[in-house]
Amino acid sequence: MRALAGALAAGVLPGYFWAGFLCRTSGLAERLAYSAVLSMASVPAIALLLARIAGTGVTLWVAGASVVIVLASGALASVTGGPAQGSADPVLRPPAIRDGRALALIFIALVLVLASMLGLPAHRWLLLVIAVPLMLAGALAARPAEPPTEPATGARPAEPPTEPATGARPAPGTASVARPALWMLALTIVLALTGFRAYSGVIQHDWPYLRGSDQFSYVVMAGQLLSHGSYGSFLVYPPGFPALTAVVCRLSGLSPLALFPVLAPALLVVIAVGAYALAARLWGIQYGIAAAALSGLVLIGSYLGFAEGRYPDLVGAFFLMIMTVAALIMLYVTPSARSGLTVTVVGASVVLYHPVASLYLVLLLVLVALGGLPYLLWRRCRREARALTLALAALALLSAVYAWYTYGLGELVAGRSATSRAVGIAIGSQAPLSPGHVLDELSPPVLWLGVFGAVALAASVRYCRRPPQVLAAMTVLTWCALLYVGSRTSVDGFPRRFERDLGGPLSVLGALGLCVIARSLAQWRAPHRRVTPVLAAAATAAAFGAAGLQATRNAATDGRPAHRGLLTSQDAAAGSWLQQHNSGGTIISTPGLNTGITNRAVLAMGGYAGLQSYFNRRIAHPRSLPPAGRQPLLDSREVLLHPANCQAAGIIHRDDVRYVVLYKSGQHVDLAGFRADPARYRRVFENSSVVIYAPSPIGGRACPGARRASATP
């Protein structure tokens, strides 16, 4: 309860009034999505600023003040400025299937999808056989259900939504009042099932620990922010997520290691709400519910991000980027200072949270600027062009501030910083996987429904009469295309991350495809049609069957024990001993503990930030170097492999190494060398998996040349 209260106080509620002031939303779910993204964007930034001004870490007063500042300023803005103006109706009218041939093609393709899910080998020819019919069907389903009409004036969409938005006034009658309530009940069920998927494995098998190795890096960074406000010696990494974690820790009174098992699974629910907000803004509430279901229940990549402990990537790629696209669409429809401020704050938060998601943001905004601004000027929409230009300029400025704080852009441009070395190492270091691997990262239903929805949306652009509609459709399609292109090249350095994060836009486009197929049932009620109703029912059954089968498999798979990346009780006991005996200095440990747990877990459990150690192959080809470069890694390896020589003694003396932590089953360590010299390495802790030695200062002084070696930079 303390963890939940701290998370709501820091990550959801502070932006509630700002959400009402900046955004015209269609219901509570969309309002909470904007409240959460504005809270995540502003609370960590203010906490970092206050800590820097005070010269302290994220103390309780810093955490409380950052929350109060965001909450109080939003309330003041709402009282003085009133709620946001503009339309909360869906921007686009979804396409409809008018051709029975499209239903036949969809049915054939989705039957093959089901067959591949049930064991049919997914050769390249099968992928092509599935893709071509779905793309043809998407082109045939491009025309909207009703012809669009051109509005005389105003910023409202040209076409009314097919279903009433939850924020709009329902027409008189019981059905119109009950329908939004039923949609909200459906969304609640979807989010509850998403929470069950996320927490089932944690509660049954992980507790009180949590699967995923990368989480320990964020534990170290959050701990350093709590202590003294900086983790510059540990990693070059954006401070948004560690700062938010530090604020929640202060408000709840819990450590990051105790916090993550409680709150990290809830991130899957948050990204499902984000997918809902974007799809509902585009086409209507039922499409938002479908997007939440695909994102939370069917998509594989988002759960893999959670299971690997990559929380900032999960938040940045699957929530902040989605909400940035939603904010851009709001700006297209209602160009104003408020919508521009929303784009600025939400978009820049991507840079504050994750470096690879920042690359997505830069690429998307460049393409939006190059394509959207000339189009608006060509259509003589000067007000919209001016609002978009100012918003993009403000976003670029705030992003540059965040990037300067994180990466030191001056040294980066000169090529002398740790960031420039890391960028140089990453480029071209990872080869793209085979085209079929995307099925394993995303799941077949999300991929194929997304392909159908993307083609249908692209083909329907020619029926859009108003520039905001064209820009909204093209922004979503551009976002999806650049992630796919990035997954097929090694130039960006992270093709596999691009491939996994492609699930964000495809979940939204897949919701369009799923709902268009389902709505075809209502298009074929005429008594003179006999074949098409059967095809509509068959295509709908195949679509929901594939999605349901994948969701069932995900629930069963994700509820099983973790095979790697989970602490054992022996590991935790050693970490607890280190925490209790932490009197400063640094430690050295073997590169890994049990399967999937790296050296950073030892640092996190003990409350240290150094020294890090990598396996030999990672030292030769690293993708995340400490700011000091390879030298600390080489020093750790020297101590582990040659504990008796004078160079090891010099390193221990120079870096104030208090303990050496050895995993008994690990490699890259001379266990016998540590046992053979008890005068130099005193054993202070041991269990069946881990042994901890305390280096003796006598051994360092007795070694000839140790002090001289310790002075070497």
Secondary structure, DSSP 4 states (H G I P E B T S, - for coil): -HHHHHHHHHHTSTTHHHHHHH---SSHHHHHHHHHHHHHHHHHHHHHHHHHHHTS-S-HHHHHHHHHHHHHHHHHHHHHH-SPPS--S-SSPPB----HHHHHHHHHHHHHHHHHHTT----HHHHHHHHHHHHHHHHHT-SBSS-----SSSSS-SS--SS--TTSPPPSSHHHHHHHHHHHHHHHHHHHHHHHHHHHHIIIIITTS-S-STHHHHHHHHHHHHHHS--TTT----SHHHHHHHHHHHHHT--HHHHHHHHTTHHHHHHHHHHHHHHHHHT-HHHHHHHHHIIIII-SHHHHHHHTT-HHHHHIIIIIHHHHHHHHHHHHHS-SHHHHHHHHHHHHHHHHH-HHHHHHHHHHHHHHHHHHHHHHHHTT-HHHHHHHHHHHHHHHHHHHHHHHHHH-HHHHHHT-SHHHHHHHHHTT-S----TTHHHHHH-HHHHHHHHHHHHHHHHHGGG--SHHHHHHHHHHHHHHHHHHHHHT-STTS-HHHHHHHTHHHHHHHHHHHHHHHHHGGGG---TT--HHHHHHHHHHHHHHHHHHHHHHHHHHHHTSPPSSS---HHHHHHHHHHHHT--SSEEEE-SBSSTT-BHHHHHHHHT--------HHHHHS-SS--TTTTHHHHHHHHHHH-TTSHHHHHHHHHTTEEEEEEETT-SSS-HHHHHT-TTTEEEEEE-SSEEEEEE-HHHHHHSTTHHHHHT--
